Amino acid sequence: MEHDKSIATRIVELIQADGMHVGAHLPAQMLADRLRVSRTPVNEALALLQDKGVLARERNRGFFLAQPVDVPLPTWRRSWA
């Protein structure tokens, strides 16, 4: 679970760095490539972010940004505790 939080944190950092807007698609393979990890931990982190309401999952389409991620990252980390 701790590793998933780390990957989730890195995904949030990518979302912020890329200036993604609500509705942006977050393909697992693209994230895995950018983070240099396999898709398994990325998918687990995406599921965690979905549980926290950051992402929405659409059947057969993947994960999409459900809310703006414009607050400081430490705020997100505290919400995962």
ZIFEN-V722189 format. One record per run of one state. SS is the DSSP state (2 for helix, 1 for strand, 0 for the rest). FROM is the first residue (numbers start at 1). LEN is the number of residues. If there is no record, write none. Layout:
ss={SS:SS}
from={FROM:FROM}
len={LEN:LEN}
This chain:
ss={0:2:0:1:0:2:0:2:0:1:0:1:0:2:0}
from={1:2:19:25:26:28:36:39:52:55:59:62:66:73:80}
len={1:17:6:1:2:8:3:13:3:4:3:4:7:7:2}
